[in-house]
Amino acid sequence: MSGIVVVGAGQAGSSLVAKLRAEGFTGKLTLIGEEHAPPYQRPPLSKKYLLGEMELERLYLRPEAFYAENDITLLTDRRVDAIDLADRTLVLGGETLAYDQLALTTGSIPRRLPPAVGGLLGGVHVVRTLRDVDRIATEIRPGARALIVGGGYIGLEAAAVASKLGLDVTLVEMADRILQRVAAPETSDYFRALHRGHGVDLREGVGLERLTGEDRVTGARLTDGTDLTVDMVIVGIGISPATELAEAAGLTVDNGIAVDAQGRTSDASVWAAGDCASFPWRDGRIRLESVQNAIDQAELVARNMLGAQEAYDPKVWFWSDQYDVKLQIAGLNTGYDRVVIRRGERDGVVSHWYFAGARLLAVDAMNDPRSYMVGKRLIDAGRSADPAAIADPATDLKDLMKA
């Protein structure tokens, strides 16, 4: 028996193999990762780890000994070159590895600046892997001039950490406002004020025309004609699903590796989960880039690989840490037509509730865990709440659950 092979040793891959063993799978189990380190958490990389508040070992999702103790073959520093669906084999370097079932948890890859714009210059970084952040750490010094390209959550988190470390930070966002793709103007306003209050030179409606320098970046020309002196650049312009391996094998790809409700791809013996996978949702398909989705979907796939036949019904939530603000998001705001603001008792405590008609879709809660928890429970239960009651600071949020 060839057993189960999982390609991609991130949050989803680690969760999947652990769940397989927890569910009683006793066959051969192999987890393959391209990085040198065992599976680790990504969110703290650009925050607590870069700030020196978290040691490397604390990043690991499970102790290194976990894999051997559970008879999981962990192959690190190994790249899968090809999948042969007909023979059910993988090619790794000069070796061939057979499988009975295969799970792809290949995650996502950061979008980079094109070479013509200066993306290959030294000092230009993305934030995705341990190696990426270790490289950034070597260039961090108070007073250095950092340019952050992109005003989504990746760029804003990078700006917050760089500012806390004493760098002189400029952030440019080509769209009319930061977070334009993912949040309401009210949430954009909140974080714009937060960053400017911490000294970030935040410029919206302005893009990067090109970086300048010989071997290393020394400057930037913006689309409004401004020239900046730059010591380092962090690019936060989004991520793309890692589908190259799946595409080359002939698997169906649709904004990610296309899977059915159970997590199975267009090949009956191949599954996918996490950032790389798109799945049926409502009247279309969706791909979620979050830790919780990686865990939940991977664990569901593990059960289905063992015959459970369960459909995936995601409970959507995200978070972002910037300075002393914890943003917690429940639900997806797609299709909203109204935002209700609930203000807390202290400055900076506020939540934004997204509605489509009378239906509650999502909540952005800034330093407001109570609003987040109540909103999440309502959304998960398919329930709504009276917008006027939400906006009234005298309303006890617990009463919304009783209505």
C-alpha positions in Angstrom: 0.0 0.0 0.0 1.4 3.4 -1.0 -0.6 5.4 1.5 -1.4 9.0 1.6 0.9 11.8 0.5 0.4 15.5 1.4 2.2 18.1 -0.7 2.6 21.4 1.1 3.8 21.6 4.7 2.0 24.7 6.0 -1.0 25.1 8.2 -3.3 23.1 6.1 -0.8 20.2 5.4 0.1 19.9 9.1 -3.5 20.0 10.2 -4.4 17.4 7.6 -1.8 14.8 8.6 -2.5 15.3 12.3 -6.3 14.8 11.7 -5.7 11.7 9.7 -3.8 10.1 12.6 -6.4 11.4 15.1 -9.2 9.8 13.0 -7.4 6.4 13.2 -5.6 6.2 9.8 -2.7 3.8 10.4 -1.3 3.5 6.9 1.8 5.2 5.4 1.6 8.9 5.6 4.0 11.4 4.1 4.1 15.2 4.3 6.3 17.1 1.9 7.5 20.7 2.2 9.8 23.0 0.2 11.1 24.9 3.2 13.8 23.8 5.6 11.8 24.3 8.7 9.0 22.0 9.9 5.4 23.4 9.5 5.2 26.8 11.3 2.7 29.6 11.8 2.8 32.4 9.3 0.9 35.2 10.9 3.4 35.9 13.7 6.3 36.0 11.2 5.9 39.6 10.3 4.8 40.7 13.7 6.0 39.1 16.9 8.9 37.1 15.3 10.2 40.2 13.4 9.8 42.3 16.5 11.9 39.8 18.4 9.0 38.9 20.7 8.7 35.2 19.6 11.5 32.6 19.2 11.7 30.4 16.2 10.7 27.2 18.0 7.5 28.9 19.2 6.5 29.4 15.6 6.3 25.7 15.0 2.8 24.4 14.7 3.8 21.2 16.5 7.0 20.0 18.1 9.5 18.6 15.6 9.2 15.2 17.4 5.4 15.1 16.8 5.9 13.8 13.2 8.1 10.9 14.1 6.1 10.0 17.2 3.0 9.7 15.0 4.7 7.8 12.2 4.5 10.7 9.8 7.3 10.9 7.3 8.2 14.6 7.1 10.3 15.6 4.0 11.6 19.1 4.2 13.6 21.0 1.6 11.9 18.9 -1.1 10.2 20.2 -4.1 7.7 18.1 -6.0 8.5 18.5 -9.7 5.5 16.7 -11.2 2.4 14.6 -10.6 1.5 11.6 -12.8 -2.2 11.2 -12.2 -2.5 8.0 -14.3 0.3 6.2 -12.4 -0.5 7.9 -9.0 3.1 9.0 -8.6 5.1 12.1 -7.7 8.5 13.1 -9.0 10.9 14.7 -6.5 14.2 15.4 -8.0 15.3 12.0 -9.4 13.0 10.0 -7.2 9.5 8.7 -7.7 7.0 8.4 -4.8 3.7 6.5 -5.2 0.4 7.4 -3.5 -3.0 5.9 -3.1 -4.5 9.3 -2.2 -2.9 12.7 -2.6 -3.7 16.0 -0.9 -2.4 19.3 -2.3 -2.0 21.9 0.4 0.4 24.1 -1.5 -0.9 27.4 -0.1 -0.2 30.6 -1.9 2.7 32.7 -3.3 3.2 36.4 -2.9 2.8 38.6 -5.9 6.1 40.4 -6.8 7.0 43.5 -8.6 8.0 42.9 -12.3 11.7 43.0 -13.1 11.0 46.0 -15.4 9.8 48.0 -12.3 12.9 47.0 -10.3 11.5 44.0 -8.5 14.8 42.1 -8.7 16.9 44.8 -7.0 18.4 44.0 -3.6 16.5 45.3 -0.7 13.1 44.5 -2.3 11.2 42.0 -0.2 7.9 40.1 0.1 6.5 38.7 3.3 5.5 35.1 3.2 8.2 32.7 4.5 10.6 32.4 7.3 13.4 33.2 4.9 11.7 36.3 3.7 11.3 37.7 7.2 14.9 36.7 8.2 16.1 38.7 5.2 14.0 41.7 6.2 15.4 41.5 9.7 19.0 42.0 8.5 18.0 45.4 7.0 16.0 46.8 9.9 17.6 49.7 11.6 16.1 52.8 13.2 15.9 55.7 10.7 16.1 53.5 7.6 13.6 54.6 4.9 11.1 51.9 4.1 8.6 52.0 1.2 5.6 49.7 1.6 3.8 49.0 -1.7 0.2 48.0 -1.2 -2.5 49.1 1.3 -4.1 45.7 2.0 -3.7 43.9 5.3 -0.3 42.6 4.3 1.0 46.0 3.6 -0.6 47.7 6.6 0.8 45.1 9.0 4.2 45.5 7.5 4.0 49.3 7.9 2.9 48.9 11.5 5.9 46.7 12.4 8.4 48.8 10.5 7.1 51.9 12.2 7.3 50.3 15.6 10.9 49.3 14.8 11.8 52.9 14.2 11.9 53.1 10.4 10.8 56.0 8.4 7.8 54.5 6.6 6.0 55.5 3.4 3.1 53.4 2.2 1.6 53.8 -1.3 -1.8 52.4 -2.4 -2.8 52.7 -6.1 -6.5 52.4 -5.3 -8.5 55.4 -4.1 -8.2 54.1 -0.5 -6.5 51.4 1.6 -8.4 48.2 2.1 -10.6 49.1 -0.9 -11.0 45.5 -2.0 -11.9 44.0 1.4 -13.5 46.6 3.6 -15.9 49.5 3.8 -14.8 53.1 3.7 -15.4 53.4 7.4 -12.8 50.7 8.1 -10.4 52.3 5.7 -10.9 55.6 7.5 -10.1 54.0 10.9 -6.8 52.4 9.8 -5.8 55.4 7.7 -6.0 57.6 10.9 -4.3 54.9 12.9 -1.2 54.7 10.6 -0.9 58.4 10.2 -1.1 58.8 13.9 1.9 56.6 14.2 3.9 58.7 11.7 3.4 56.6 8.5 3.4 58.7 5.3 0.3 57.0 3.8 -0.5 58.0 0.2 -3.6 56.7 -1.5 -4.4 56.9 -5.3 -0.7 56.8 -5.9 1.2 53.8 -7.3 4.8 52.8 -7.9 6.1 53.7 -11.3 9.5 52.1 -10.8 12.3 51.5 -8.3 15.8 52.9 -9.0 19.3 51.7 -8.1 22.1 49.7 -9.6 22.2 46.3 -7.8 20.3 47.6 -4.8 17.2 49.8 -4.4 18.1 53.4 -3.6 14.9 55.2 -4.7 11.4 55.1 -6.1 9.5 57.1 -8.6 5.8 57.2 -7.9 3.0 57.6 -10.4 2.4 61.2 -9.4 6.0 62.1 -10.3 7.3 62.1 -6.7 10.8 60.7 -6.2 11.6 59.1 -2.9 14.9 58.0 -1.3 14.5 54.4 -0.2 16.7 52.0 1.7 14.3 49.0 1.5 11.0 48.0 0.0 8.3 45.6 1.3 5.8 44.5 -1.4 2.3 43.7 -0.1 0.2 43.5 -3.2 -1.6 40.3 -2.5 -1.0 36.6 -3.0 -2.0 34.0 -5.7 -2.9 30.4 -5.1 0.0 28.0 -5.8 -1.6 26.0 -8.6 1.4 25.4 -11.0 1.8 21.8 -9.9 -1.9 21.0 -10.2 -2.2 22.8 -13.6 0.8 20.9 -15.1 -0.8 17.6 -13.9 -4.1 18.5 -15.7 -6.3 19.1 -12.7 -9.0 21.7 -13.1 -8.1 25.1 -11.8 -10.6 27.9 -11.2 -9.2 30.7 -9.0 -7.3 28.0 -7.2 -7.3 24.2 -7.5 -11.0 23.5 -8.0 -12.5 21.1 -5.5 -16.1 19.9 -4.8 -17.9 20.4 -1.6 -16.0 17.5 0.0 -12.5 18.8 -1.1 -12.0 16.4 -4.0 -10.3 17.7 -7.2 -11.2 16.7 -10.8 -9.2 13.5 -10.1 -10.9 11.2 -7.7 -7.8 10.3 -5.8 -6.5 13.9 -5.4 -7.8 16.4 -2.8 -6.9 20.0 -2.0 -7.3 22.3 1.0 -6.3 25.7 2.2 -5.2 28.9 0.4 -4.7 26.9 -2.9 -8.2 25.5 -3.1 -11.4 27.0 -4.5 -14.7 25.4 -3.5 -18.4 25.7 -4.1 -20.1 28.5 -2.1 -23.6 29.8 -2.5 -24.0 30.3 -6.3 -20.4 30.3 -7.2 -16.9 29.4 -6.0 -14.8 31.0 -3.4 -11.2 30.7 -2.1 -10.4 31.8 1.5 -7.0 32.9 2.6 -7.1 32.4 6.4 -5.6 30.3 9.1 -9.0 29.0 10.2 -10.0 28.0 6.7 -6.7 26.1 6.3 -7.4 24.2 9.5 -11.1 23.5 9.0 -10.9 22.6 5.4 -7.9 20.4 5.8 -9.5 18.5 8.7 -12.7 18.0 6.7 -10.6 16.7 3.8 -8.8 14.3 6.2 -12.2 12.9 7.3 -13.4 12.6 3.7 -10.3 10.8 2.6 -11.3 8.2 5.2 -14.9 8.0 3.8 -16.9 10.6 5.8 -18.4 12.3 2.8 -19.0 15.6 4.5 -19.6 18.9 2.7 -17.6 22.0 3.7 -19.6 24.8 5.3 -17.0 27.4 6.3 -17.3 29.6 9.4 -15.5 32.6 8.1 -13.3 34.8 10.3 -10.0 36.6 10.0 -7.9 38.9 12.1 -5.2 41.5 11.8 -2.9 43.1 14.4 -1.6 46.6 13.8 0.0 48.6 16.6 -2.2 48.2 19.7 -5.3 47.5 17.6 -6.7 44.0 17.1 -9.1 43.8 14.1 -11.4 40.8 14.2 -13.6 40.1 11.2 -16.5 37.7 11.0 -18.3 36.7 7.8 -17.8 38.0 4.3 -19.1 41.4 3.3 -19.6 40.7 -0.4 -22.8 42.4 -1.6 -23.3 44.7 1.3 -25.3 47.9 0.8 -25.2 49.4 4.3 -22.7 49.7 7.2 -23.9 50.2 10.7 -21.4 51.7 13.2 -21.4 50.8 16.8 -19.0 52.8 19.0 -17.5 51.5 22.2 -17.0 53.2 25.5 -13.4 54.0 24.8 -11.6 55.8 21.9 -10.6 53.3 19.2 -13.2 50.7 20.2 -15.7 50.4 17.3 -17.3 47.9 15.1 -18.7 48.1 11.6 -21.7 45.8 10.8 -22.3 45.0 7.1 -25.9 44.4 5.9 -27.4 43.5 2.6 -31.0 44.7 3.1 -32.0 43.2 6.4 -29.4 40.4 6.3 -26.3 40.7 8.4 -23.2 39.6 6.4 -20.1 40.5 8.3 -18.6 42.5 11.2 -15.3 44.4 11.4 -14.5 44.8 15.1 -11.6 47.0 16.2 -10.5 46.3 19.8 -14.1 45.2 20.4 -14.1 41.4 21.0 -17.7 41.5 22.4 -19.1 42.8 19.1 -17.0 40.3 17.2 -18.2 37.3 19.2 -21.9 38.3 19.0 -21.7 39.2 15.3 -19.9 35.9 14.6 -22.5 33.8 16.4 -25.3 35.6 14.6 -23.7 35.1 11.2 -22.8 31.5 11.9 -26.4 30.8 12.9 -27.8 32.5 9.8 -29.5 35.2 11.9 -29.5 38.9 11.8 -30.2 41.8 14.2 -32.0 45.2 14.3 -29.5 47.7 12.8 -30.9 50.5 15.1 -30.3 48.3 18.2 -26.7 47.6 17.0 -26.0 51.3 16.6 -27.4 52.2 20.0 -24.6 52.1 22.6 -27.2 51.4 25.3 -28.1 48.1 23.7 -26.7 45.1 25.6 -25.2 43.0 22.8 -26.2 39.8 24.6 -29.9 40.8 24.0 -29.2 40.6 20.2 -28.7 36.9 20.6 -32.1 36.5 22.3 -34.1 38.4 19.7 
